[in-house]
């Protein structure tokens, strides 16, 4: 098995094909972290544990007169709290007597074949081809009866270790869980950088790299979603690590709500990484006999830089995360009505856009916001999921029928989690919203949030959305969520349990998606939260693609898609060609460039097809033909970032390479043009250095070695924002 226990050294050994992860039970029962990194043959690493008497570092009672044993500096697998370890804790519990102490000691373990399961939340699954083993270690606080069950599953062939934590109350009094991390990893050194991805609405997942310094640096969200502002993905890398070299550790949380990732460098130059549910506003009552489960953290290690780490996450997320069958199917190329019509449309206008889109070569028409209730702007109508007959005289089913007669599939936009005050639903059920009695409400986009911690609200949404999907022929659903959550208070929870509302909201959302999305595998569901405000692994469990950003500007997308690519496969990234001047930035870029950037993901169009010239439609047809021809390479190949838009002001380039290295697609966009400019080169990656390659349309042949080490000249005739795209084939 990939997991063993060495009884002689009291050591657990977890091994993937290329990595080792070791931890040890101390002589006092504490679970200490030993090693995570390149695979090693050793099973006894006791020599790494160096103890000494350190001032102001308390010693546990069981150590007696031994002043050298202190949890204040030892690397732990899941830290204690209130017992002398002053670093950020893995868990905080308020016991029945009011104390906030958790002193978990190893109280048994089990090793078994297969993947552990998490009830009510998304997680990775094992396929028939995977060899997966699981370790569960019980850490029990004997005085209170609090138990932390540490769960580890090892995907041996994919070099992935998943972690989750179950809290079990085996005591006699109710306990309050104030903090629970899915995973903690302690490092004995601190010569690292921290890479994370921050941003804002219309500029998500921007690349950040900072040195790990003394103290705590935390990223996270308290917005009720994983958010535009931070993403639940973190890289810890050694100094000097780059795309192709250096040791890199990845932490990806499979959770869509409030999260936190903490990196602390302590007084002795050690580093602790924590990740899990954000403790701000979190307070969960766990009665005797009850269990609380933390979301899953996906750990990866690569000694081959960021690219090596990216390939691990792309492979595991394509194969072992999404439950949609479309994750392995070619997606239809769509045209969306939003930037073409916004709220101002009727049936004839929509059909005209669809008719003209047929000539562009698209496969699917998507009707965006504005088709339901009293919805002429974003101030009313949300929650009333009945068609507006003034706009669509033949209803959704009639429109769908006409769209299909044109030879197109049909899709629709919904925002189930929200409600407008000016809506029939709100007037009937004002208590169904998250709002605090006696306080004025906060609004976002002039809308309120339905309380998905309530099962009655969830069941209503399941029924109304499923009724909509059964009433018409619908092949695609864009599931949006357009505000951050505030005023968190549920009418069905007592005052002392309001701290559970945010997490219960997320569990309710997963329940609704279980009952809608998983019950309709024939429909493509696209995730959206004002673009990329909920771009996380849990959403990818349900939705094979996510609208990457409301910003469709091709140059801005270079940064957005660059950051997104570090963890998330490009086959999950929906990206559209829009008009120019761009609606978000006013920038003008060639339609050829817009298409090149958009096909670095799931290609679509966000424009009014009736306003395109015949030349522009011809370009779109060519783009779609090219995209479909190379879809398998784009969606399933290995992804390489050839340049960084943050470090290279002149061009941004990227590359897709087939797993067998026989085919490759290279794309480059010129981002800055200077007079009498220098000749620049782009060096390719991922090819077979000993093989010969031919660039499509050219006679010359080049070795993989020369293409990777000498590179290809960037055409000097390119103008600013123009691009070049070419295919390579092994000969």
TORLO-90077 format. One record per residue (C-alpha): residue in one letter; residue number from 1; x negated, y, z. Coordinates in steps of 0.25 Angstrom, whole numbers, plus 5000, padded with zeros to 4 digits. Example, Ala and Ser with C-alpha at 12.3 -4.5 7.8 and 13.67 -1.06 7.14 Angstrom:
# TORLO-90077
PT residuo num u v w
PT A 1 4951 4982 5031
PT S 2 4945 4996 5029
This chain:
# TORLO-90077
PT residuo num u v w
PT X 1 5000 5000 5000
PT X 2 4996 5015 4999
PT X 3 4998 5017 5014
PT X 4 4990 5009 5024
PT X 5 4988 5010 5039
PT X 6 4974 5006 5045
PT X 7 4977 5001 5059
PT X 8 4962 5002 5062
PT X 9 4961 5017 5060
PT X 10 4976 5020 5062
PT X 11 4976 5026 5048
PT X 12 4986 5028 5038
PT X 13 4981 5027 5023
PT X 14 4990 5033 5012
PT X 15 4984 5031 4998
PT X 16 4988 5035 4984
PT X 17 4980 5032 4972
PT X 18 4971 5044 4974
PT X 19 4973 5049 4988
PT X 20 4972 5044 5003
PT X 21 4980 5050 5015
PT X 22 4976 5045 5029
PT X 23 4981 5048 5043
PT X 24 4978 5042 5056
PT X 25 4984 5039 5069
PT X 26 4976 5045 5080
PT X 27 4973 5038 5093
PT X 28 4984 5046 5100
PT X 29 4994 5043 5089
PT X 30 4993 5056 5081
PT X 31 4994 5054 5065
PT X 32 4981 5061 5060
PT X 33 4979 5065 5045
PT X 34 4966 5060 5040
PT X 35 4965 5062 5025
PT X 36 4972 5065 5012
PT X 37 4965 5066 4999
PT X 38 4957 5057 4989
PT X 39 4959 5042 4991
PT X 40 4949 5037 5000
PT X 41 4946 5022 5004
PT X 42 4944 5025 5019
PT X 43 4955 5021 5029
PT X 44 4948 5026 5042
PT X 45 4946 5041 5042
PT X 46 4945 5043 5057
PT X 47 4931 5050 5056
PT X 48 4939 5062 5050
PT X 49 4945 5064 5064
PT X 50 4936 5073 5072
PT X 51 4941 5077 5086
PT X 52 4935 5087 5095
PT X 53 4939 5096 5107
PT X 54 4945 5109 5101
PT X 55 4949 5120 5110
PT X 56 4964 5124 5110
PT X 57 4967 5111 5103
PT X 58 4976 5103 5113
PT X 59 4975 5088 5115
PT X 60 4987 5079 5116
PT X 61 4990 5072 5129
PT X 62 4987 5058 5123
PT X 63 4972 5063 5121
PT X 64 4970 5064 5136
PT X 65 4957 5070 5138
PT X 66 4953 5069 5124
PT X 67 4951 5084 5120
PT X 68 4947 5081 5106
PT X 69 4960 5076 5101
PT X 70 4969 5088 5097
PT X 71 4980 5089 5086
PT X 72 4976 5103 5084
PT X 73 4966 5099 5074
PT X 74 4968 5085 5070
PT X 75 4974 5082 5057
PT X 76 4988 5077 5059
PT X 77 4997 5070 5049
PT X 78 5009 5077 5055
PT X 79 5006 5086 5066
PT X 80 5012 5087 5080
PT X 81 5018 5099 5086
PT X 82 5016 5106 5099
PT X 83 5005 5096 5103
PT X 84 4993 5104 5100
PT X 85 4993 5105 5085
PT X 86 4994 5120 5082
PT X 87 4994 5119 5067
PT X 88 5007 5119 5059
PT X 89 5015 5107 5064
PT X 90 5021 5096 5055
PT X 91 5034 5096 5064
PT X 92 5041 5104 5074
PT X 93 5051 5098 5083
PT X 94 5059 5104 5095
PT X 95 5062 5092 5104
PT X 96 5074 5091 5113
PT X 97 5067 5097 5125
PT X 98 5063 5109 5117
PT X 99 5049 5106 5115
PT X 100 5043 5107 5101
PT X 101 5033 5096 5101
PT X 102 5031 5085 5091
PT X 103 5019 5075 5094
PT X 104 5021 5064 5084
PT X 105 5012 5051 5086
PT X 106 5012 5039 5077
PT X 107 5023 5030 5081
PT X 108 5023 5020 5069
PT X 109 5023 5020 5054
PT X 110 5027 5011 5043
PT X 111 5022 5009 5028
PT X 112 5031 5004 5017
PT X 113 5032 5004 5002
PT X 114 5040 5014 4995
PT X 115 5043 5029 4997
PT X 116 5050 5034 5010
PT X 117 5063 5041 5007
PT X 118 5069 5055 5012
PT X 119 5084 5056 5014
PT X 120 5091 5068 5009
PT X 121 5078 5074 5002
PT X 122 5071 5072 4989
PT X 123 5057 5065 4989
PT X 124 5049 5057 4980
PT X 125 5053 5043 4976
PT X 126 5044 5031 4971
PT X 127 5046 5026 4957
PT X 128 5045 5011 4954
PT X 129 5030 5014 4949
PT X 130 5026 5020 4962
PT X 131 5019 5014 4973
PT X 132 5023 5021 4986
PT X 133 5021 5018 5000
PT X 134 5026 5025 5013
PT X 135 5021 5027 5027
PT X 136 5029 5032 5038
PT X 137 5023 5037 5051
PT X 138 5031 5040 5064
PT X 139 5025 5051 5073
PT X 140 5033 5051 5086
PT X 141 5034 5061 5097
PT X 142 5036 5051 5108
PT X 143 5041 5062 5118
PT X 144 5052 5067 5109
PT X 145 5055 5056 5100
PT X 146 5052 5065 5087
PT X 147 5047 5057 5076
PT X 148 5040 5061 5063
PT X 149 5040 5050 5052
PT X 150 5029 5054 5042
PT X 151 5032 5048 5029
PT X 152 5022 5046 5018
PT X 153 5024 5040 5004
PT X 154 5012 5037 4995
PT X 155 5014 5037 4980
PT X 156 5001 5030 4978
PT X 157 5000 5031 4963
PT X 158 5004 5045 4962
PT X 159 4995 5050 4973
PT X 160 5007 5056 4981
PT X 161 5010 5055 4996
PT X 162 5024 5060 5001
PT X 163 5027 5064 5015
PT X 164 5039 5067 5023
PT X 165 5042 5067 5038
PT X 166 5054 5062 5045
PT X 167 5058 5067 5059
PT X 168 5065 5058 5068
PT X 169 5071 5061 5082
PT X 170 5069 5049 5090
PT X 171 5071 5056 5103
PT X 172 5083 5058 5112
PT X 173 5085 5073 5109
PT X 174 5088 5081 5097
PT X 175 5075 5088 5091
PT X 176 5074 5100 5082
PT X 177 5065 5099 5070
PT X 178 5058 5112 5068
PT X 179 5048 5109 5057
PT X 180 5045 5096 5049
PT X 181 5034 5095 5039
PT X 182 5035 5085 5028
PT X 183 5020 5083 5028
PT X 184 5008 5088 5035
PT X 185 4993 5086 5030
PT X 186 4981 5090 5038
PT X 187 4968 5093 5032
PT X 188 4955 5093 5039
PT X 189 4949 5104 5031
PT X 190 4954 5117 5025
PT X 191 4946 5121 5013
PT X 192 4959 5121 5005
PT X 193 4968 5131 4997
PT X 194 4983 5131 4997
PT X 195 4991 5131 4984
PT X 196 5005 5135 4984
PT X 197 5016 5140 4975
PT X 198 5024 5153 4979
PT X 199 5032 5163 4971
PT X 200 5046 5170 4970
PT X 201 5058 5169 4961
PT X 202 5054 5169 4947
PT X 203 5039 5167 4951
PT X 204 5039 5153 4958
PT X 205 5027 5144 4962
PT X 206 5015 5153 4960
PT X 207 5002 5147 4963
PT X 208 4995 5151 4976
PT X 209 4982 5146 4981
PT X 210 4976 5151 4994
PT X 211 4965 5146 5004
PT X 212 4970 5138 5016
PT X 213 4966 5148 5028
PT X 214 4968 5147 5043
PT X 215 4982 5147 5047
PT X 216 4995 5143 5041
PT X 217 4999 5146 5027
PT X 218 5014 5141 5024
PT X 219 5022 5142 5011
PT X 220 5037 5138 5011
PT X 221 5051 5143 5009
PT X 222 5062 5146 5019
PT X 223 5072 5150 5007
PT X 224 5079 5137 5007
PT X 225 5072 5132 4995
PT X 226 5058 5129 4991
PT X 227 5058 5143 4985
PT X 228 5052 5151 4974
PT X 229 5043 5157 4984
PT X 230 5035 5144 4988
PT X 231 5035 5130 4983
PT X 232 5034 5118 4992
PT X 233 5021 5113 4986
PT X 234 5007 5116 4992
PT X 235 4993 5112 4987
PT X 236 4981 5111 4997
PT X 237 4968 5111 4988
PT X 238 4954 5112 4991
PT X 239 4946 5125 4988
PT X 240 4943 5125 4973
PT X 241 4953 5115 4969
PT X 242 4959 5118 4955
PT X 243 4967 5112 4944
PT X 244 4958 5100 4942
PT X 245 4949 5098 4954
PT X 246 4950 5099 4969
PT X 247 4958 5092 4980
PT X 248 4973 5096 4981
PT X 249 4984 5092 4990
PT X 250 4999 5094 4987
PT X 251 5011 5096 4995
PT X 252 5024 5096 4989
PT X 253 5037 5096 4997
PT X 254 5050 5090 4992
PT X 255 5059 5100 4998
PT X 256 5068 5111 4992
PT X 257 5070 5119 5005
PT X 258 5063 5127 5015
PT X 259 5048 5122 5016
PT X 260 5035 5125 5021
PT X 261 5021 5121 5018
PT X 262 5010 5125 5028
PT X 263 4995 5125 5027
PT X 264 4987 5128 5039
PT X 265 4972 5129 5041
PT X 266 4969 5127 5056
PT X 267 4959 5132 5065
PT X 268 4950 5120 5062
PT X 269 4950 5122 5047
PT X 270 4960 5111 5044
PT X 271 4973 5112 5035
PT X 272 4987 5107 5038
PT X 273 4998 5107 5027
PT X 274 5012 5106 5031
PT X 275 5024 5105 5022
PT X 276 5039 5103 5025
PT X 277 5052 5110 5028
PT X 278 5050 5125 5032
PT X 279 5052 5126 5047
PT X 280 5058 5140 5046
PT X 281 5073 5139 5049
PT X 282 5072 5124 5050
PT X 283 5077 5117 5063
PT X 284 5083 5103 5062
PT X 285 5089 5096 5073
PT X 286 5086 5081 5074
PT X 287 5094 5073 5083
PT X 288 5089 5060 5090
PT X 289 5089 5049 5079
PT X 290 5089 5059 5067
PT X 291 5079 5061 5057
PT X 292 5074 5073 5049
PT X 293 5066 5071 5036
PT X 294 5056 5081 5030
PT X 295 5055 5083 5015
PT X 296 5045 5076 5007
PT X 297 5031 5081 5004
PT X 298 5023 5076 4992
PT X 299 5008 5076 4995
PT X 300 4998 5075 4983
PT X 301 4982 5076 4983
PT X 302 4973 5078 4971
PT X 303 4958 5079 4970
PT X 304 4960 5084 4956
PT X 305 4966 5098 4959
PT X 306 4979 5104 4956
PT X 307 4981 5097 4943
PT X 308 4980 5083 4950
PT X 309 4989 5087 4961
PT X 310 4999 5092 4951
PT X 311 4999 5079 4943
PT X 312 5002 5072 4956
PT X 313 5014 5080 4959
PT X 314 5019 5080 4945
PT X 315 5019 5065 4943
PT X 316 5025 5062 4957
PT X 317 5036 5073 4955
PT X 318 5039 5068 4941
PT X 319 5040 5053 4945
PT X 320 5044 5053 4959
PT X 321 5053 5065 4963
PT X 322 5064 5069 4953
PT X 323 5077 5060 4954
PT X 324 5081 5066 4940
PT X 325 5079 5056 4928
PT X 326 5076 5069 4920
PT X 327 5062 5070 4927
PT X 328 5058 5060 4917
PT X 329 5066 5064 4905
PT X 330 5064 5075 4895
PT X 331 5073 5087 4899
PT X 332 5082 5095 4889
PT X 333 5077 5108 4885
PT X 334 5088 5118 4890
PT X 335 5092 5132 4888
PT X 336 5098 5140 4900
PT X 337 5108 5151 4899
PT X 338 5103 5159 4911
PT X 339 5094 5169 4904
PT X 340 5102 5169 4891
PT X 341 5116 5173 4898
PT X 342 5114 5174 4913
PT X 343 5129 5175 4918
PT X 344 5134 5182 4905
PT X 345 5139 5171 4896
PT X 346 5152 5164 4891
PT X 347 5153 5150 4884
PT X 348 5151 5156 4870
PT X 349 5138 5163 4875
PT X 350 5133 5150 4881
PT X 351 5136 5141 4869
PT X 352 5129 5151 4860
PT X 353 5117 5150 4868
PT X 354 5118 5135 4868
PT X 355 5120 5135 4853
PT X 356 5108 5143 4850
PT X 357 5100 5134 4859
PT X 358 5103 5122 4851
PT X 359 5094 5128 4840
PT X 360 5083 5130 4850
PT X 361 5082 5115 4853
PT X 362 5087 5115 4867
PT X 363 5094 5103 4873
PT X 364 5102 5109 4885
PT X 365 5110 5121 4888
PT X 366 5111 5126 4902
PT X 367 5122 5135 4907
PT X 368 5116 5143 4919
PT X 369 5122 5152 4929
PT X 370 5136 5159 4927
PT X 371 5145 5148 4922
PT X 372 5153 5146 4935
PT X 373 5163 5154 4944
PT X 374 5162 5169 4944
PT X 375 5148 5170 4940
PT X 376 5145 5182 4931
PT X 377 5132 5185 4940
PT X 378 5125 5179 4952
PT X 379 5134 5186 4962
PT X 380 5146 5176 4962
PT X 381 5151 5162 4958
PT X 382 5141 5153 4964
PT X 383 5147 5141 4970
PT X 384 5159 5141 4960
PT X 385 5155 5130 4951
PT X 386 5166 5131 4942
PT X 387 5165 5136 4927
PT X 388 5168 5151 4924
PT X 389 5178 5149 4913
PT X 390 5177 5163 4908
PT X 391 5163 5160 4904
PT X 392 5164 5146 4900
PT X 393 5178 5144 4895
PT X 394 5177 5129 4893
PT X 395 5169 5126 4906
PT X 396 5156 5119 4909
PT X 397 5161 5107 4902
PT X 398 5166 5114 4890
PT X 399 5153 5122 4889
PT X 400 5145 5109 4891
PT X 401 5153 5102 4880
PT X 402 5150 5113 4870
PT X 403 5135 5113 4874
PT X 404 5134 5098 4871
PT X 405 5141 5100 4858
PT X 406 5129 5109 4854
PT X 407 5120 5097 4857
PT X 408 5115 5103 4870
PT X 409 5115 5098 4885
PT X 410 5122 5106 4895
PT X 411 5117 5111 4909
PT X 412 5122 5121 4919
PT X 413 5117 5129 4931
PT X 414 5122 5128 4945
PT X 415 5118 5134 4959
PT X 416 5126 5124 4969
PT X 417 5119 5129 4982
PT X 418 5124 5143 4981
PT X 419 5137 5151 4982
PT X 420 5141 5166 4979
PT X 421 5149 5173 4989
PT X 422 5158 5177 4977
PT X 423 5162 5163 4974
PT X 424 5174 5154 4977
PT X 425 5165 5144 4984
PT X 426 5160 5154 4994
PT X 427 5174 5160 4996
PT X 428 5179 5146 5000
PT X 429 5167 5141 5008
PT X 430 5159 5153 5013
PT X 431 5154 5144 5024
PT X 432 5146 5135 5014
PT X 433 5135 5145 5013
PT X 434 5122 5147 5021
PT X 435 5125 5159 5030
PT X 436 5124 5163 5044
PT X 437 5138 5167 5051
PT X 438 5138 5181 5055
PT X 439 5126 5186 5046
PT X 440 5127 5192 5033
PT X 441 5122 5183 5022
PT X 442 5110 5184 5013
PT X 443 5112 5182 4998
PT X 444 5103 5178 4987
PT X 445 5107 5181 4973
PT X 446 5120 5185 4980
PT X 447 5123 5170 4983
PT X 448 5124 5161 4995
PT X 449 5119 5147 4998
PT X 450 5128 5136 5001
PT X 451 5125 5128 5013
PT X 452 5120 5115 5008
PT X 453 5117 5110 5022
PT X 454 5132 5107 5022
PT X 455 5137 5094 5016
PT X 456 5151 5100 5012
PT X 457 5144 5111 5004
PT X 458 5134 5100 4997
PT X 459 5146 5091 4994
PT X 460 5154 5102 4988
PT X 461 5142 5106 4979
PT X 462 5140 5091 4975
PT X 463 5154 5090 4971
PT X 464 5155 5104 4963
PT X 465 5142 5102 4955
PT X 466 5145 5087 4952
PT X 467 5159 5091 4947
PT X 468 5152 5102 4938
PT X 469 5142 5091 4933
PT X 470 5154 5081 4930
PT X 471 5162 5092 4923
PT X 472 5153 5094 4911
PT X 473 5142 5088 4904
PT X 474 5130 5094 4910
PT X 475 5115 5089 4908
PT X 476 5108 5099 4916
PT X 477 5110 5107 4929
PT X 478 5102 5119 4934
PT X 479 5103 5119 4949
PT X 480 5100 5133 4954
PT X 481 5098 5139 4968
PT X 482 5096 5154 4968
PT X 483 5093 5160 4981
PT X 484 5085 5157 4994
PT X 485 5093 5152 5006
PT X 486 5095 5161 5018
PT X 487 5105 5163 5029
PT X 488 5103 5148 5032
PT X 489 5115 5144 5041
PT X 490 5125 5132 5039
PT X 491 5139 5132 5044
PT X 492 5139 5117 5047
PT X 493 5126 5117 5056
PT X 494 5126 5121 5071
PT X 495 5118 5133 5075
PT X 496 5107 5124 5081
PT X 497 5105 5117 5067
PT X 498 5105 5128 5058
PT X 499 5090 5126 5056
PT X 500 5094 5114 5048
PT X 501 5102 5121 5037
PT X 502 5090 5124 5027
PT X 503 5086 5109 5027
PT X 504 5100 5104 5027
PT X 505 5103 5113 5015
PT X 506 5091 5106 5007
PT X 507 5097 5093 5011
PT X 508 5110 5097 5006
PT X 509 5104 5102 4993
PT X 510 5098 5088 4991
PT X 511 5111 5081 4994
PT X 512 5118 5090 4984
PT X 513 5107 5087 4974
PT X 514 5108 5072 4977
PT X 515 5123 5072 4974
PT X 516 5122 5080 4961
PT X 517 5109 5079 4955
PT X 518 5105 5065 4958
PT X 519 5120 5061 4954
PT X 520 5118 5067 4940
PT X 521 5105 5061 4935
PT X 522 5110 5064 4921
PT X 523 5109 5079 4923
PT X 524 5096 5087 4923
PT X 525 5096 5096 4936
PT X 526 5086 5108 4935
PT X 527 5083 5114 4949
PT X 528 5083 5130 4950
PT X 529 5082 5140 4962
PT X 530 5081 5153 4955
PT X 531 5071 5146 4946
PT X 532 5060 5139 4955
PT X 533 5065 5142 4969
PT X 534 5067 5127 4972
PT X 535 5056 5120 4964
PT X 536 5052 5109 4973
PT X 537 5051 5094 4973
PT X 538 5064 5091 4980
PT X 539 5072 5099 4968
PT X 540 5064 5090 4958
PT X 541 5069 5078 4965
PT X 542 5083 5082 4960
PT X 543 5080 5091 4948
PT X 544 5070 5087 4937
PT X 545 5067 5101 4933
PT X 546 5068 5115 4940
PT X 547 5069 5129 4934
PT X 548 5055 5134 4937
PT X 549 5058 5148 4938
PT X 550 5068 5159 4934
PT X 551 5056 5166 4928
PT X 552 5056 5161 4914
PT X 553 5044 5171 4909
PT X 554 5034 5162 4903
PT X 555 5022 5169 4909
PT X 556 5028 5169 4923
PT X 557 5031 5154 4921
PT X 558 5016 5151 4919
PT X 559 5014 5154 4934
PT X 560 5027 5148 4938
PT X 561 5025 5135 4931
PT X 562 5010 5134 4934
PT X 563 5014 5134 4949
PT X 564 5025 5125 4948
PT X 565 5017 5114 4940
PT X 566 5008 5112 4952
PT X 567 5018 5102 4959
PT X 568 5030 5101 4949
PT X 569 5030 5094 4936
PT X 570 5033 5102 4924
PT X 571 5044 5093 4920
PT X 572 5052 5099 4932
PT X 573 5049 5113 4928
PT X 574 5061 5120 4920
PT X 575 5055 5131 4911
PT X 576 5063 5140 4901
PT X 577 5060 5149 4889
PT X 578 5067 5162 4891
PT X 579 5068 5175 4883
PT X 580 5058 5187 4883
PT X 581 5057 5197 4888
PT X 582 5058 5187 4900
PT X 583 5070 5190 4909
PT X 584 5061 5189 4922
PT X 585 5048 5196 4918
PT X 586 5051 5203 4905
PT X 587 5039 5197 4899
PT X 588 5038 5193 4884
PT X 589 5032 5180 4880
PT X 590 5032 5172 4867
PT X 591 5043 5161 4867
PT X 592 5033 5151 4863
PT X 593 5026 5154 4877
PT X 594 5039 5153 4884
PT X 595 5042 5140 4878
PT X 596 5028 5135 4881
PT X 597 5029 5139 4896
PT X 598 5043 5133 4897
PT X 599 5039 5119 4892
PT X 600 5029 5118 4903
PT X 601 5041 5112 4910
PT X 602 5056 5109 4906
PT X 603 5058 5118 4894
PT X 604 5071 5126 4893
PT X 605 5076 5140 4888
PT X 606 5082 5151 4896
PT X 607 5087 5161 4885
PT X 608 5098 5165 4876
PT X 609 5096 5157 4863
PT X 610 5106 5166 4855
PT X 611 5095 5177 4856
PT X 612 5084 5169 4851
PT X 613 5078 5171 4837
PT X 614 5077 5159 4827
PT X 615 5062 5160 4829
PT X 616 5063 5159 4844
PT X 617 5073 5147 4843
PT X 618 5063 5140 4834
PT X 619 5052 5142 4844
PT X 620 5061 5136 4855
PT X 621 5064 5124 4846
PT X 622 5049 5122 4844
PT X 623 5047 5123 4859
PT X 624 5058 5113 4863
PT X 625 5052 5103 4852
PT X 626 5038 5104 4857
PT X 627 5043 5103 4872
PT X 628 5051 5090 4869
PT X 629 5039 5084 4861
PT X 630 5030 5086 4873
PT X 631 5040 5085 4884
PT X 632 5035 5072 4890
PT X 633 5020 5078 4890
PT X 634 5025 5090 4897
PT X 635 5034 5083 4907
PT X 636 5026 5071 4910
PT X 637 5012 5075 4908
PT X 638 5001 5080 4917
PT X 639 5001 5095 4919
PT X 640 4989 5103 4919
PT X 641 4988 5118 4922
PT X 642 4977 5123 4913
PT X 643 4976 5137 4919
PT X 644 4982 5145 4930
PT X 645 4991 5157 4927
PT X 646 4985 5163 4940
PT X 647 4970 5161 4937
PT X 648 4970 5162 4922
PT X 649 4976 5175 4917
PT X 650 4974 5172 4902
PT X 651 4982 5159 4900
PT X 652 4990 5149 4907
PT X 653 4989 5134 4902
PT X 654 4995 5121 4905
PT X 655 4994 5107 4900
PT X 656 5002 5094 4900
PT X 657 4995 5081 4898
PT X 658 5001 5067 4896
PT X 659 4998 5057 4906
PT X 660 4990 5049 4896
PT X 661 4982 5062 4892
PT X 662 4986 5059 4877
PT X 663 4994 5072 4876
PT X 664 4994 5086 4881
PT X 665 5001 5099 4880
PT X 666 4994 5112 4883
PT X 667 5000 5126 4885
PT X 668 4994 5139 4886
PT X 669 5000 5153 4888
PT X 670 4991 5166 4887
PT X 671 4995 5175 4898
PT X 672 4985 5186 4896
PT X 673 4979 5192 4883
PT X 674 4967 5201 4883
PT X 675 4961 5208 4871
PT X 676 4948 5201 4865
PT X 677 4951 5190 4875
PT X 678 4941 5179 4879
PT X 679 4943 5165 4873
PT X 680 4949 5156 4884
PT X 681 4951 5141 4884
PT X 682 4960 5132 4891
PT X 683 4955 5118 4896
PT X 684 4965 5107 4895
PT X 685 4966 5096 4906
PT X 686 4971 5082 4908
PT X 687 4966 5076 4895
PT X 688 4957 5064 4892
PT X 689 4943 5069 4891
PT X 690 4939 5058 4882
PT X 691 4951 5059 4872
PT X 692 4953 5067 4860
PT X 693 4964 5077 4859
PT X 694 4971 5084 4847
PT X 695 4978 5097 4848
PT X 696 4992 5096 4841
PT X 697 4991 5103 4828
PT X 698 4976 5103 4827
PT X 699 4966 5094 4821
PT X 700 4954 5095 4831
PT X 701 4952 5085 4842
PT X 702 4947 5088 4856
PT X 703 4942 5079 4867
PT X 704 4950 5080 4880
PT X 705 4937 5084 4887
PT X 706 4935 5096 4878
PT X 707 4949 5100 4879
PT X 708 4948 5100 4895
PT X 709 4934 5105 4897
PT X 710 4932 5115 4885
PT X 711 4947 5118 4883
PT X 712 4954 5125 4872
PT X 713 4953 5139 4867
PT X 714 4965 5148 4871
PT X 715 4970 5154 4857
PT X 716 4965 5168 4857
PT X 717 4977 5172 4848
PT X 718 4987 5170 4859
PT X 719 4994 5182 4864
PT X 720 4998 5185 4878
PT X 721 5009 5175 4883
PT X 722 5007 5167 4870
PT X 723 5004 5152 4872
PT X 724 4998 5140 4865
PT X 725 5003 5125 4867
PT X 726 4997 5113 4861
PT X 727 4997 5098 4862
PT X 728 4986 5088 4863
PT X 729 4986 5074 4859
PT X 730 4975 5063 4861
PT X 731 4970 5058 4848
